[in-house]
Amino acid sequence: MARSSNTRPSPDGGPVVITAPSLQTAHRRIREQFGDDAVILSTRTVTRRHELGLGQERGVEVTVQPPGGRTARGTAPDIWTPSTPAAPAAGGELPPELMREIERLENLVEQVSADYERALGDQAWMQRDPVAGPLLAAGASPAVVRRTLARFAASRGARTNDLDAMRTWLATQLRASNCGWDGFYGCHAFLGDSGCGRSDLVLAAAARLQALGRRTLVLAVLPADPAYIHRLQEAAGADGFDAAIINEAHKLAEAEAHLGSYDAVLVELPRLDHPAMAPGGPLHAWLAPNAGFHRHLVVPADRDLADLPDAARLTRDWNCDWVAITRLDMTRRPGKLLDLLDSVPLAVSLLGSNPRHGGDLAVGASAAVAALIAPARGGPAGRLDREVRR
C-alpha cells in the first residue's frame, strides 16, 4: 500500500518531520540522517487512511531541528521535558527520558496485543463449548453468554457441559405469561417501531380470541397508512371481531369508559417515532400510568437489536409490562432474544411467526423461549421463510 514520505524536509533549514511506524524506528532514522546533534521539537501519534485501500495505519511524527538549522520562527525548541533539553547521552545513546517513554509505549502495545489474543482465544473456546457454542450460534452475544454461563454454574455449584440441563434451567429463569389463550383477556396496548409486525400480531390475536368465544375489539390509533383501514375492516368482517379507528389521541381516553363490555380489547398504537407517541403527550400521559391496561413492547426477531430503538428506555418511559416477539419466521438467529431479555426485565407475552399468512401466534411460554435461545446443537437455530413477502 502507498505510504506517506518518511521525511518532510523544510526548504529554509527549519524543522523536519520524520514519519515512522514507531518511536524507536523514528529515532533510528533521525540518527542516520542528522546524527546525534539533532534536536527533537515534538512527537505525536498519527492515524492515516491507506491511500489505495479502505483501512488505516497508525504511526508517529517526530519534528526535528537538524544540526545548524534554525528553529521555526526563531522560537526555542519544545524539548521532551519542560525544564531542560534532553541532550543525547554519551556514546550516541538516546536520552533516559526518551528511552523510558519508548519502553512504556512498547509495553502498552504488548499488553493490548496480549489482551486481544486472549479475547480471541476465549471466544474460540466458547464456540467449541457444548453449552456456549449453541448459544453463540443461535445469535446470543459473547458477553451475555458469559454471564448466563456464570449464573448457570452458580446455580448448580459447578460447570456442566449438558445443553439439555442449560435449556431446562433457562426455562426456570426466563419469564413468560405461561397462561395459554385461556388466560388472555382484558385491555392490551401494543407499541413498537415501524415494520415490527405489530399489525399482524394484533389482527391475529383478535381473530384467535374471537374464535374462542371472546367478544373482542380492535382499536387502531392514528393509522398512518389509509390502506390499513380497509385491511382492518376486511379482517373484522372475516373473523367476527369489532374494530374502530381513533383519529385523535385524546379520544382514546374518552373511549375507555365503553371498553368494559368487551372480553378483550387490543389497541394498536402508532409507530414509536410518530409525534403522538412523544413522552408527556396525551397518549403517554393516559396509557403509561393506566392500571387497567397491559402494555406490550413489540420487538421483531429479524432485526439486529442494536438497530432497534432503546428497549430499556421504552419500557421505562411507557411502563411496559410485557415484550411480544414477532417475525420469528424471518430469522435464523433467535438466540439474540437472550440479549434482549438480559437487558429488558419483562416477561414474554406472545411469540409470532407470520401469523396472518399461515404461521403461528402463541402465548409466551418459558420453555418455548428457552428452546429458541438454546437449540439442540447441530439443529436449526431458526427458520427463514422466504416464500412469504410481507
C-alpha positions as CSV (number, residue, x, y, z in Angstrom):
1,M,0.0,0.0,0.0
2,A,1.2,3.6,-0.6
3,R,2.6,5.3,2.4
4,S,3.4,9.0,3.1
5,S,7.0,10.1,2.8
6,N,9.2,9.2,5.8
7,T,10.8,12.7,5.8
8,R,9.3,16.0,5.1
9,P,12.2,18.5,4.8
10,S,12.0,22.2,5.3
11,P,13.2,24.3,2.4
12,D,14.7,27.0,4.6
13,G,16.7,24.8,7.0
14,G,14.0,24.8,9.6
15,P,12.4,21.8,11.4
16,V,12.0,18.5,9.6
17,V,9.1,16.0,10.2
18,I,10.1,12.3,10.4
19,T,7.3,9.8,9.9
20,A,7.7,6.2,11.2
21,P,5.6,3.3,12.5
22,S,7.2,3.6,16.0
23,L,9.2,5.9,18.1
24,Q,12.2,3.6,18.1
25,T,12.2,3.5,14.3
26,A,11.8,7.3,14.1
27,H,14.8,7.9,16.4
28,R,16.9,5.4,14.4
29,R,16.1,7.4,11.2
30,I,16.9,10.7,13.0
31,R,20.4,9.4,14.0
32,E,21.0,8.0,10.5
33,Q,20.1,11.3,8.7
34,F,21.2,14.0,11.1
35,G,23.5,12.4,13.7
36,D,23.3,12.8,17.4
37,D,23.1,16.6,17.5
38,A,19.6,16.9,16.1
39,V,17.1,18.4,18.5
40,I,13.6,16.8,18.9
41,L,11.0,19.5,18.9
42,S,7.8,17.5,19.2
43,T,6.4,14.0,18.9
44,R,2.8,12.9,18.1
45,T,0.8,9.8,17.3
46,V,-1.0,9.9,13.9
47,T,-3.5,7.7,12.2
48,R,-3.7,7.8,8.4
49,R,-6.0,6.2,6.0
50,H,-4.5,3.9,3.4
51,E,-4.0,5.7,0.1
52,L,-5.0,2.6,-2.0
53,G,-7.2,0.7,0.5
54,L,-10.1,1.1,2.8
55,G,-8.1,0.7,6.1
56,Q,-5.8,2.8,8.1
57,E,-2.5,2.6,9.8
58,R,-1.0,4.2,13.0
59,G,2.4,5.7,13.4
60,V,4.3,8.7,14.9
61,E,5.5,12.0,13.6
62,V,8.7,13.5,15.1
63,T,9.5,17.1,14.4
64,V,13.3,17.5,14.4
65,Q,15.6,20.5,14.1
66,P,18.7,19.4,12.1
67,P,22.1,20.4,13.4
68,G,23.0,24.0,12.4
69,G,19.4,24.8,11.4
70,R,17.2,27.5,13.0
71,T,14.0,26.7,14.9
72,A,10.7,27.7,13.5
73,R,10.1,31.5,13.7
74,G,13.1,31.8,15.9
75,T,11.5,30.2,19.0
76,A,13.2,28.0,21.4
77,P,12.7,24.3,20.7
78,D,10.0,22.4,22.6
79,I,12.1,19.6,24.1
80,W,11.0,16.3,25.7
81,T,10.9,17.8,29.3
82,P,9.5,21.2,30.1
83,S,12.6,22.4,32.0
84,T,15.8,21.5,30.2
85,P,16.6,20.0,26.8
86,A,17.3,16.3,26.8
87,A,20.7,16.0,25.2
88,P,21.8,12.7,23.8
89,A,23.8,10.7,26.3
90,A,27.5,9.8,25.7
91,G,28.2,7.2,23.0
92,G,25.2,8.2,20.9
93,E,22.6,6.6,23.2
94,L,19.1,8.1,23.5
95,P,18.2,10.3,26.5
96,P,16.9,8.3,29.5
97,E,13.6,10.2,29.4
98,L,13.1,9.1,25.8
99,M,14.1,5.5,26.5
100,R,11.5,5.4,29.3
101,E,8.8,6.7,27.0
102,I,9.7,4.2,24.3
103,E,9.6,1.4,26.8
104,R,6.2,2.5,28.2
105,L,4.7,2.6,24.7
106,E,6.2,-0.8,23.7
107,N,4.8,-2.4,27.0
108,L,1.4,-0.9,26.2
109,V,1.4,-2.4,22.7
110,E,2.4,-5.8,24.1
111,Q,-0.4,-5.6,26.7
112,V,-3.0,-4.6,24.1
113,S,-1.9,-7.4,21.8
114,A,-2.0,-10.0,24.6
115,D,-5.5,-8.9,25.7
116,Y,-6.7,-9.1,22.1
117,E,-5.2,-12.6,21.6
118,R,-6.7,-13.7,25.0
119,A,-10.2,-12.4,23.9
120,L,-9.9,-14.3,20.6
121,G,-8.9,-17.5,22.4
122,D,-11.8,-17.1,24.9
123,Q,-14.3,-16.7,22.1
124,A,-12.8,-19.6,20.2
125,W,-13.2,-21.8,23.3
126,M,-16.8,-20.6,23.8
127,Q,-17.6,-21.6,20.2
128,R,-16.3,-25.2,20.9
129,D,-18.0,-25.5,24.2
130,P,-21.1,-27.8,24.1
131,V,-23.2,-25.3,26.0
132,A,-21.8,-21.9,25.0
133,G,-21.4,-22.9,21.3
134,P,-25.1,-23.4,20.5
135,L,-26.0,-20.2,22.3
136,L,-23.5,-18.2,20.2
137,A,-24.6,-20.0,17.0
138,A,-28.2,-19.1,17.8
139,G,-27.3,-15.4,17.9
140,A,-26.6,-14.6,21.6
141,S,-23.6,-12.2,22.2
142,P,-20.4,-13.5,23.9
143,A,-20.8,-11.1,26.8
144,V,-24.4,-12.2,27.6
145,V,-23.4,-15.9,27.1
146,R,-20.6,-15.5,29.6
147,R,-22.9,-14.0,32.2
148,T,-25.5,-16.7,31.5
149,L,-22.9,-19.5,31.9
150,A,-21.7,-18.0,35.2
151,R,-25.2,-17.9,36.6
152,F,-25.9,-21.4,35.4
153,A,-22.7,-22.7,37.0
154,A,-23.5,-20.9,40.3
155,S,-27.0,-22.4,40.4
156,R,-25.5,-25.9,40.1
157,G,-22.4,-25.3,42.1
158,A,-20.2,-26.4,39.2
159,R,-19.7,-26.1,35.5
160,T,-21.6,-28.5,33.3
161,N,-21.5,-29.4,29.6
162,D,-25.1,-30.5,29.5
163,L,-27.0,-28.4,27.0
164,D,-30.3,-30.0,27.9
165,A,-29.7,-29.0,31.5
166,M,-29.0,-25.5,30.4
167,R,-32.2,-25.4,28.4
168,T,-34.2,-26.7,31.4
169,W,-32.5,-24.2,33.7
170,L,-33.2,-21.3,31.2
171,A,-36.9,-22.3,31.3
172,T,-36.9,-21.6,35.0
173,Q,-35.2,-18.2,34.5
174,L,-36.9,-16.7,31.5
175,R,-40.2,-15.1,32.4
176,A,-43.2,-15.5,30.2
177,S,-47.0,-15.4,30.5
178,N,-47.3,-19.2,30.6
179,C,-51.1,-19.0,30.7
180,G,-52.2,-20.1,27.3
181,W,-55.0,-18.3,25.4
182,D,-57.4,-19.1,28.3
183,G,-55.6,-16.5,30.4
184,F,-55.6,-13.8,27.7
185,Y,-58.3,-11.2,28.2
186,G,-58.8,-7.6,29.3
187,C,-57.3,-4.5,27.7
188,H,-53.9,-4.6,25.9
189,A,-51.9,-1.9,24.1
190,F,-49.2,-2.7,21.6
191,L,-46.4,-0.3,20.8
192,G,-43.4,-0.8,18.5
193,D,-41.2,0.5,15.8
194,S,-42.3,0.8,12.1
195,G,-42.2,-2.6,10.4
196,C,-42.1,-4.6,13.6
197,G,-45.1,-6.8,12.7
198,R,-47.4,-5.1,15.2
199,S,-50.5,-5.0,12.9
200,D,-50.2,-8.7,12.0
201,L,-49.9,-9.6,15.7
202,V,-52.9,-7.6,16.8
203,L,-55.1,-8.9,14.0
204,A,-54.1,-12.5,14.5
205,A,-54.6,-12.2,18.3
206,A,-58.1,-10.7,17.7
207,A,-59.0,-13.5,15.4
208,R,-57.8,-16.1,17.9
209,L,-59.7,-14.6,20.8
210,Q,-62.9,-14.1,18.8
211,A,-62.7,-17.8,17.7
212,L,-62.5,-18.8,21.4
213,G,-65.8,-17.0,22.0
214,R,-64.4,-13.8,23.5
215,R,-66.1,-10.6,22.4
216,T,-63.1,-8.7,21.0
217,L,-62.5,-5.1,20.0
218,V,-59.5,-3.8,18.0
219,L,-58.8,-0.1,18.2
220,A,-56.4,1.4,15.7
221,V,-54.9,4.7,16.9
222,L,-53.9,7.2,14.2
223,P,-53.2,4.7,11.5
224,A,-50.5,6.1,9.1
225,D,-51.5,4.0,6.0
226,P,-55.0,4.6,4.6
227,A,-54.9,1.1,3.2
228,Y,-54.7,-0.3,6.7
229,I,-58.3,0.9,7.4
230,H,-59.5,-1.2,4.6
231,R,-57.4,-4.1,5.8
232,L,-58.8,-3.8,9.3
233,Q,-62.4,-3.7,8.0
234,E,-61.8,-6.8,6.0
235,A,-60.2,-8.7,8.9
236,A,-63.0,-7.7,11.3
237,G,-65.6,-8.9,8.8
238,A,-63.9,-12.2,8.1
239,D,-63.0,-13.0,11.7
240,G,-66.0,-11.5,13.5
241,F,-64.4,-9.1,15.9
242,D,-65.3,-5.4,16.3
243,A,-63.0,-2.7,15.1
244,A,-62.7,1.1,15.3
245,I,-60.4,3.9,14.2
246,I,-59.2,6.5,16.7
247,N,-58.1,9.6,14.7
248,E,-57.4,11.9,17.7
249,A,-55.2,10.8,20.6
250,H,-57.3,12.3,23.3
251,K,-60.3,10.3,22.2
252,L,-58.7,7.1,23.3
253,A,-59.1,8.2,26.9
254,E,-62.7,9.1,26.2
255,A,-63.4,5.6,24.8
256,E,-62.1,3.9,27.9
257,A,-65.5,4.1,29.6
258,H,-67.0,1.9,26.8
259,L,-64.4,-0.8,26.8
260,G,-65.8,-2.8,29.8
261,S,-68.4,-4.5,27.6
262,Y,-65.7,-6.4,25.7
263,D,-63.8,-9.5,26.9
264,A,-60.7,-8.4,25.2
265,V,-59.6,-5.0,23.8
266,L,-56.5,-4.8,21.6
267,V,-55.1,-1.3,21.0
268,E,-52.6,-0.8,18.2
269,L,-50.7,2.4,18.9
270,P,-48.9,4.5,16.2
271,R,-45.2,3.8,15.4
272,L,-42.8,4.9,18.0
273,D,-41.5,7.9,16.1
274,H,-45.0,9.3,15.5
275,P,-45.4,12.7,17.1
276,A,-48.4,11.4,19.1
277,M,-46.1,8.9,20.9
278,A,-43.9,11.6,22.4
279,P,-43.5,11.1,26.2
280,G,-45.6,13.6,28.0
281,G,-48.2,13.8,25.2
282,P,-51.9,12.8,25.6
283,L,-51.4,9.1,24.7
284,H,-48.4,8.7,27.0
285,A,-50.0,10.6,29.9
286,W,-53.1,8.4,29.7
287,L,-51.6,5.0,29.0
288,A,-48.3,4.8,30.9
289,P,-49.9,5.0,34.4
290,N,-53.1,3.2,33.4
291,A,-53.6,0.3,35.8
292,G,-56.3,-1.2,33.6
293,F,-54.1,-1.8,30.6
294,H,-51.4,-4.4,29.7
295,R,-48.6,-2.6,27.8
296,H,-46.7,-4.8,25.3
297,L,-43.5,-3.7,23.6
298,V,-43.4,-5.4,20.2
299,V,-39.9,-6.5,19.1
300,P,-39.1,-8.1,15.7
301,A,-36.8,-11.1,15.8
302,D,-35.4,-10.4,12.4
303,R,-33.8,-7.1,13.3
304,D,-30.4,-6.5,14.9
305,L,-31.1,-5.3,18.4
306,A,-28.6,-2.5,18.0
307,D,-30.7,-1.1,15.2
308,L,-33.9,-1.0,17.2
309,P,-35.0,1.8,19.5
310,D,-33.6,1.5,23.0
311,A,-35.9,-1.2,24.5
312,A,-34.8,-0.5,28.1
313,R,-35.7,3.2,27.8
314,L,-39.0,2.5,26.2
315,T,-40.0,0.0,28.9
316,R,-39.3,2.7,31.5
317,D,-41.0,5.5,29.6
318,W,-44.2,3.6,28.8
319,N,-44.2,1.4,32.0
320,C,-44.4,-1.7,29.8
321,D,-45.5,-5.0,31.3
322,W,-44.6,-7.4,28.5
323,V,-42.5,-7.9,25.4
324,A,-44.1,-9.5,22.4
325,I,-41.7,-11.2,19.8
326,T,-42.7,-11.1,16.2
327,R,-41.3,-12.2,12.8
328,L,-39.6,-15.3,14.3
329,D,-40.1,-17.0,10.9
330,M,-37.7,-14.4,9.3
331,T,-34.6,-15.1,11.4
332,R,-32.0,-17.8,11.8
333,R,-30.7,-16.3,15.0
334,P,-33.4,-16.3,17.6
335,G,-30.8,-16.6,20.3
336,K,-30.5,-12.9,20.2
337,L,-33.6,-12.9,22.4
338,L,-31.2,-13.8,25.3
339,D,-29.6,-10.4,24.8
340,L,-33.0,-8.7,24.7
341,L,-34.3,-10.4,27.9
342,D,-31.0,-9.8,29.6
343,S,-31.4,-6.0,29.2
344,V,-35.2,-5.7,29.5
345,P,-36.8,-7.0,32.7
346,L,-40.1,-8.1,31.0
347,A,-41.9,-11.4,30.6
348,V,-42.7,-12.6,27.0
349,S,-46.4,-12.3,26.2
350,L,-46.6,-13.5,22.6
351,L,-44.5,-15.3,20.1
352,G,-45.4,-14.6,16.4
353,S,-44.2,-16.4,13.3
354,N,-46.1,-14.9,10.3
355,P,-49.5,-15.4,12.0
356,R,-51.6,-13.7,9.3
357,H,-50.1,-15.8,6.4
358,G,-50.2,-19.4,7.6
359,G,-47.8,-19.1,10.5
360,D,-48.5,-19.3,14.2
361,L,-49.1,-16.9,17.1
362,A,-48.6,-18.4,20.5
363,V,-48.9,-17.1,24.1
364,G,-45.5,-16.9,25.5
365,A,-44.1,-20.0,27.4
366,S,-40.8,-20.1,29.2
367,A,-39.9,-23.5,27.8
368,A,-40.6,-22.3,24.2
369,V,-38.4,-19.2,24.7
370,A,-35.6,-21.4,26.1
371,A,-35.8,-23.8,23.2
372,L,-35.4,-20.8,20.8
373,I,-32.4,-19.5,22.6
374,A,-30.7,-22.8,23.3
375,P,-31.5,-25.1,20.3
376,A,-30.1,-28.6,20.1
377,R,-26.5,-28.5,18.8
378,G,-26.4,-29.1,15.0
379,G,-30.1,-28.4,14.7
380,P,-31.5,-25.3,13.0
381,A,-31.3,-22.2,15.2
382,G,-34.3,-20.7,13.5
383,R,-36.3,-20.7,10.3
384,L,-36.3,-18.3,7.4
385,D,-39.5,-18.5,5.4
386,R,-38.8,-16.6,2.1
387,E,-42.0,-17.8,0.4
388,V,-44.0,-15.1,2.0
389,R,-43.2,-11.4,1.4
390,R,-44.6,-9.0,3.9
